[in-house]
Amino acid sequence: MLSNFGRHFDVNPKGWRLFSDVLENAAFGLEMLTPAFPHLFVPIGAVAGASRSAAALIQAPTRSCFYAKELCRGLVFSEYLLSGQAPPVKEVNDEEPLFPTVSILNVTIANKVRSFILSSEAKDAAAEIERGLQLGSKLSEIVNSREDALALFGLYKNEGYMLSEHMGKFCVVLKENCSPQDMLKALFQASYLYWLEKNAGIEGRGTVDDSKPGGRLQLSLDYVEREFSHARNDGETVGWVTDGLIARPLPNRIRPGNMAYQLEPLSYVML
């Protein structure tokens, strides 16, 4: 009987997998009823055994279909990551009924969650931040004096990066121990700096002044320290991967040396 539906296993794997799970659970339920009806032990056991066998026959082909689908999805994502593009993702069976040939078993979900679409303003802001973000900048590009360097090293002493603005760009100097999560934090801070300028009207006044309490860099870093973990948790709840930023930064790194502020000269090593 099941051979007549064999060609539908690959077409509608979700529906058949659901049906097999229900069938298997029903078989377990029948077996639990045998003590209550000992005189029907043989027919109940026969029906339960047949149901479990049918469920196993259905699960095997649908499982291979799921594995093949995930493999293809992984290959597609790998190709897009290598090309530096973002792939469009669509679930193939989202709009299809569970059992096209058995209409009584089809379930219609009335309140589907609609995909969130960014507004045009948000897309423009994201594009502008992306164009202005420079990961792996050289320290000499953003530091013009010893005071600038001391201010940045003091502000970002507990971070794996140093962010400053230079000629309209968000220049991120990466330390030797910088991780993908640090780069994600740098992007988060750059986004807030963009918001401060566009919405709060707070513009830059120089590296030293911006690093002081109340300055743009200090305000944005304080915001990152307070809100970054919450933003990560919110992203994970909607299915985003927030382990770190997937990016190809410039190959520049710095290794801060020993510094005694106001006394010893600044020392660092470019890697």
N, C-alpha and C positions, 0 to 999 in steps of 0.2 A: 504493500500500500504506500509506504513512504517513498518507494522508488518513483512513483508518479509525481512527487513533489521535489525530486532531487535537483532539477534545474533551477528551482526557486531558492535553494540554499545560498548560492552565491549572489543572487540578485537582492534578496531581502534577509541578510544575515541577522539583523537586529530582531526582527519579528520572530524568526525561527529560534533564535537563542532564548528569547523570552518564553516562547512556548515550551521549549525543552526544559527550562528551569521550573516552570509551573508544573509540567508533567512529572518531573523528578520529585518535587515536593509533595505532589499528590500521592505518588507511590510510597513515600515515607509515611504519609498520613494513613494510608490504608494498612500498612504493616503495623502501625501502632494500634489499629482497631482490632487486630486479630484476637487479643486476650478477651475483649468484650464479646466476641462472636466466635467461640471456639468451634462450633459446628460448621462454620463457613471458612475455616482456616485455608482449605485447599483453593477454593475459587478466589478468595481475597488475595492469597499469596500469588496465584497465577496472574491476576490482573496487575498486581503491584510489580511483579517481575517483568511482565511484558512492557509496562509503562517505563520502568527504569531502563530497559534495553532500548526502547524507542528513543528515550531522552539522550542516551549515550550515542546512538547513531546520528542524531541531529546535531549534537554538540561538536562532534569531530569535524565535519566539513565547515561549520560556521566558524570554528576556532581558527582553522587555517586561513579562512577568508579575512578575519581580523588581523592576523599576523601579516598577511600579504599587503593589506591596506596600510598598516603602520610602517612597513618597510618602504613602500612607495612614497609615503608622506615624508619619511626621513631622508630619502634620496632627493626628493624635490627641495626640501629645506636646505640640504647641503649644497645643492647647485645654486640656490638663490643667495646663500650666505657667501659663497665663493665669489659670486658676481657683485656682491654689495647691494643687492636689491631686497625688497620685502615682498614675499610671496602672498598672493591673495588666498585665503583659506575658506573653503566652503565644504560643509558636511554633505556628502553625496546623498545620504538617505534621510536628510532632515525633513524634506517636504513630501516624502513618499509614505504611503500607508504601510502599516506593519505587515499585513497580509493582503496583497492586491487580489488574490484569487478567492479569499474567504472574507467577504465584506462584513460579516457579523463580528469578526474579531478585530476589525480596524477601530482604533481609538483616535479621536480628534482632540488635540490639545488646544483649548480655546485661548488661553492666556500665555502665549509664548513671549519670552523675553526678547525684545528687539535689540539688535546690535546697536551699540552706541556709536554715533557718527559725530566727528568733530565739526565744529562750526568753521566757517571760512576764516574768521578772525583767529581762531586757535591754530588753524593750519598755517596761516601766514606767520604767526608768531613762532611756531615750531620751525618753520623753514628759515626764518631770520636767525634764530638761535643756532640752528645747525650750521648756517654759513659763517656765523661769527665765532663758533667754538673751535679752538685750536688745542688739541691734546698733544702734550709732549713739547711744549715751547721751551726755548732756551731761556735760562735765567737772565742772560744779558739783554734779552729783548724787552723785559719788563722792569728791570732795575737800572736806574740812572745814577744812584748814589748809595753810599753806605747806609744812610738812614732808611732808604726804601727797602734795602735788603734786610736790615734788622727788623723793620716793621713787619715784613711778610713772614720771616722766620719765626718771629714771636707770635704772630697771629695763628699761623698754621703749624705750630710746634707739635701738636698731637694728631695731625692729619698726614695722609700719605701723598698729599699734593699741595700746591699753592696756586691760587687763582687770583688774577688781577686783570684789569682792563688796559689795553694798549691799542690806540688807533682804531677804536671801534670794535675790537675783537676781545673775546673772552679767552685770554691766554692761560693755559693750565700747565704749570711746571710740575712734572711727575718726579716724586722721590724714588729712591731705589726700591723701597718696600711697597710701592703703590700697587694696589690690587684692582681687579675689575670693579669691585664694589666702591673703591675710592673714586674711580672714574665716574661711576654712576652718581656719587655724591657731588662731584664737581659739576656734572650736568644739572643736577638739582639746584645747586647754588647759582649757576649761570642763569637758569630759568627765573629764579627769584630776583636776581639782579636786573634782569630784563623787565620784570614786573615793577620793581621799584622805580625804574626810570620812566616807563610808559604810563603807569597808573598813579604812582605817588609823587612823581616829579622830583625824585631825589637823584641828582646827577653826581658824577665823580668830581672830586676836588684834589686828586693826587693820591699816590699810594700811601704816604704817611698819614694824611688826614683821614683817608677812607679806612685805614686800619685801626684808628682810635675808636673808643666807645662812641657810638652814635654815627659812625661812618658807614658807608655803603658795604664795604667788605665785612666789617664787624657785624653789622645787622644781618647780612645774608648768611654768614657763617653761624651766627647764633640761631637763626631760623632753621638752618639745616640740622644743627645738633638737636633741636627740639622736635622737628617734624619729620625727619627723614625716615625714622623707624616706623612711624605711623603711615607714611606714604607707601613704604614697602609692604606693610601688612594689608593695606587697602588694595594694593595691586595684586597681591597673592590671592585675595578673596575672589577676585574676578578672573583669575586664571593667568595673570601675567607672570613671567619669569623675572624675578627681581634679585637674582644672585649677583648680578653685576652688569656692566655695560659692555656689549659686544662692539668693539671698535678697533681700528688700526691706528694707534697714535704714532706720532713721530718718534724716532728711536732715541730721543734725548732723555737722560735721567740724571738726577743729582744725588750725591751722597753728602748730606750735611756733616761738617766736621765739628769739633769742639768749639763752642762759642761762649765767651763770657761777655755779656752785653755791657757796653760802655767802656770796657777795659781792653779786651783782646780784639784783634782784627778779625773780620769775618773770614771764614774758611769753608770752602765746599769743593767737591770734586765732581767734574762733569764726566758721566759714564758714556 
